[in-house]
C-alpha cells in the first residue's frame, strides 16, 4: 500500500478495515476499503476484449500483468464522459483477482468509525446492491461499495449482454 503512504496515510492491521479510499464519479463520492487497493495509476492504453459486459472496457498491461478494467460510470449506468488528466484507474485485488476501476478522480483516504457509517438508502438495501453503506465525515458523504457486487453481473445485465 505504498500509495497510501504517498498520500500521507498510516495504514496498519488495526485500522485497515475502517480505512476507505474515497473517489468520485460524476460529482458523487464513493469509497472502497483500502485493504483491497493495490495502486492507483493514470489512464493508459486499454485493449478491447470481445463478448464482455458493456462496462468492461478491456484490459491493460500493468508491468507484465494483464488486468481487466471496468468503467465505473458504465457500471452505474451513468452517461459516458471524456477521460481527462484527473481520470485514474484504481487497481484492486479481491478474492485473488486484480481488477482496475476507471474513476473520474481520487480524493483521499479516510478512516471511518462505526458511527460514521450509516445503512444504505432503502432503495439500495436489496440483496444484490453494490452499496453496503453511506460514509459521512467532515461534511463529506460517500457511498461505500461492495467489491463482490461490483465485480459480478446481475441477471438483468447478463440478459442485456446476450
N, C-alpha and C positions, 0 to 999 in steps of 0.2 A: 504494500500500500504506500509506495513512495509518493504517489500523487497527493495523498492526504498530508504527508509530511511537507510536501512542497506548498500546500495551502496553509501551512502553519497549524495543523490539527494533530493533536496527540490521540492516537487510537491504540488502545490496549485491550486485552481479553476481557477486562471488567466492564468496559463501556461499549464494546463493538456492537452489541445487539441494539443499543439505543442511538447509534450514530447513523445519520442518513445523509446521502448526497442529494442536495436539492438542485433541480434543473427546471427549465421552463420550456413549454411548447405552447405556441400561440398565446402568450402572455399569462398562461396558467402555470402554477407551481406544482411540481411533483417531487416525490422522494423515493429513493430505494436504499435499502440497508447497505451500509458501506462495506460490510463483510463480503458482499458479492462482487464489489467493484474491483477490477484488476487495474484498469488505467483509463485515462481519457486521452483520446487522440484527435487530431484535426481531420477534417474531411480528406479523403483520398479516393483514388480510383476504385469504383465498385464494379465488379464484373457481374453481369446479369446471369441469373440461373433460371432455366425454363421450368414451367409447371410447379410454381410455388405460390402460396397465398399472395395477394396483391401488396401486402405490407412488407414482405421480404424483398428488399431492394437488390439483393445479390450477396456476393462475398467479397471480402478484402483479404489481401495477403499482408499479414502483420508479422514482420520478422520471420517469415517462413511458415507461419500458421495460417491456414485458411479458416476465416471466421465469417459465419453468416451475419448479415446486417439487416436489422428491422428499422423501418422509418416509423417513429412513434406517432407522428401526425397521421400517417396512413393507418396505423394500428388502431388509433382512436377515431377513425373516420372523419378526420378534420381536413379542411382544404389544403392542397399542396402549397408549398412556398419555396421560393428560390433558396438554395443554400448560400450562406454568406460567410464572412470571416469569423463569426461567432458560433456557427454551426459546428458541433462536435459529435464524435462517436464515443459513447460510454461503453467500454468493454467490460462485461460481467462474466462471472463463472457461476453457473447454477447446476447442481447435480452433475458436476464433472464436465459440463459443456460450456464452451465460451461462445458468447453472442455479443454483437455490437448493437447499440441503440442510437439512432440518429436523433439528436435533440437540437432545439434552437439555441441553447446555451446552458452552461452550468453556473449556478450562483454561489453555493457554499456547502460546507459540511457542517451539520448541526447535531448536537446531542439533544434528544427529546426524552423528557421524563414521562412516566406513565400518565400524569395529569395533563401533559401537553399533547396527548393523542386521544382523539375522540373517535367513536364508532363512525363508520362510513355513512353517508346520507342514506336514507331509507331506500331510495331507488337503486342504490349500489349494494344492498345487503343480500343480493341473490347469491346462490351457490357458486356461480362462475364469474363473479365480479373481479375485475382487475384491481379494485380499490379495497385495501384492507383497513384503512383508517384515514383520519384527517389530522395532520400535524399542525400545531399552531404555536409559534414562538416569536417574540419580538415583533408583533404586528404582522407576521407572515403566516400565510396559510398554504399548506400543500397537501395534495392527495398522496397517500403512501401506497405504493404499488406492490402487487403480488407478482413475483417473477414466474411462479408456476402458471398463472393465468396469462401473463404477457407472452409467454413462450409457447402456449398451446392454442390451437384453433378451436373455436366453438363449432358446433354442428351447423349453425347458421352460416358461418363463414366458409365452411367446407362445401356447403351446397352452392355457394356463390362461385367458388373456385372451379367447380366442375363444368 
